[in-house]
């Protein structure tokens, strides 16, 4: 879930406290943004429009090397942003697929690989977003962050944990509610509603998801 990705992006910046503490704040914020940005495609080709598991990863390598050789606020920010985005896109492969009720395991699409031009199937190491193990992962990422960061960022970490807990508690109920809400939307809006909210199975790829 998004809180897990956000916390994971921030956690990538933790080594900066040991090697360049003055750059840690910018690294934390950049990692946070990198962990969040891919999911801005939630309602516009989710896990395809802004998810680039290969390209983010490739771009992160020279960016990270640049940050090591020429450490500055700019190089660290670029590196942590790309690393956070790459971690997000790659880790989605190890979760569930794109479907309304991912615990049913019907979807064969986890993340789109633009390099190979195909969908990567889900590995389901984390059964689904909002699962209890997803919440445990969020908590494990949050603990060192709460110890290391200042008050402002601590509030962000705590907010992420609260959202993660609420989402976990409501996850299955939200899946039941989504089609009901989608059916109530005006016909002019329905073309922009993700297919998974209209159908439980993504066996046939619609024009909107190509």
Long-range contacts (C-beta under 8 A, 24 or more apart in sequence): 1-129, 1-130, 1-134, 1-138, 1-164, 1-167, 1-168, 2-36, 2-39, 2-163, 3-138, 3-160, 3-161, 3-163, 3-164, 3-167, 4-129, 4-134, 4-137, 4-138, 4-141, 4-164, 5-35, 5-36, 5-38, 5-39, 5-84, 5-87, 5-88, 5-91, 6-32, 6-35, 6-36, 6-160, 7-35, 7-138, 7-141, 7-142, 7-145, 7-157, 7-160, 8-35, 8-84, 8-87, 8-88, 8-91, 8-141, 9-33, 9-34, 9-35, 9-36, 9-80, 9-83, 9-84, 9-85, 9-87, 9-88, 10-35, 10-84, 10-141, 10-145, 10-149, 10-153, 10-157, 11-141, 11-144, 11-145, 12-80, 12-83, 12-84, 12-87, 13-80, 14-144, 14-145, 14-148, 16-76, 17-148, 20-71, 20-76, 23-71, 23-72, 23-73, 23-76, 24-148, 25-150, 25-153, 26-73, 26-76, 26-77, 26-80, 27-76, 27-77, 27-80, 28-80, 28-149, 28-153, 29-77, 29-153, 30-76, 30-77, 30-78, 30-79, 30-80, 30-81, 30-84, 31-80, 31-81, 31-83, 31-84, 32-84, 32-156, 33-81, 33-84, 34-80, 34-81, 34-82, 34-83, 34-84, 34-85, 34-86, 34-87, 34-88, 35-84, 35-85, 35-87, 35-88, 37-81, 37-85, 37-88, 38-85, 38-88, 38-89, 38-92, 39-88, 42-194, 43-192, 43-193, 43-194, 44-192, 45-208, 45-209, 46-98, 46-194, 47-92, 47-98, 47-109, 47-110, 47-111, 47-112, 48-111, 48-112, 48-209, 51-88, 51-89, 51-92, 51-111, 51-112, 52-85, 52-89, 52-114, 53-86, 53-89, 53-90, 53-92, 53-93, 53-111, 53-113, 53-120, 54-113, 54-114, 54-115, 54-116, 55-114, 55-115, 56-82, 56-85, 56-86, 56-89, 56-90, 57-86, 57-89, 57-90, 59-86, 60-85, 60-86, 93-120, 93-122, 93-123, 94-122, 94-123, 94-124, 94-125, 94-126, 95-122, 95-123, 95-124, 95-125, 95-126, 95-127, 95-128, 95-129, 95-134, 96-122, 96-124, 96-126, 96-127, 96-128, 96-129, 97-121, 97-122, 97-202, 98-196, 98-202, 99-196, 99-200, 99-201, 99-202, 100-175, 100-178, 100-179, 100-196, 100-197, 100-199, 100-200, 101-172, 101-175, 101-200, 102-127, 102-128, 102-129, 103-127, 103-128, 103-131, 103-172, 104-200, 106-200, 106-201, 106-202, 106-203, 107-201, 107-202, 108-202, 109-202, 128-171, 129-171, 130-167, 130-168, 130-171, 131-168, 131-171, 132-168, 134-164, 134-168, 135-164, 135-165, 135-168, 138-164, 139-164
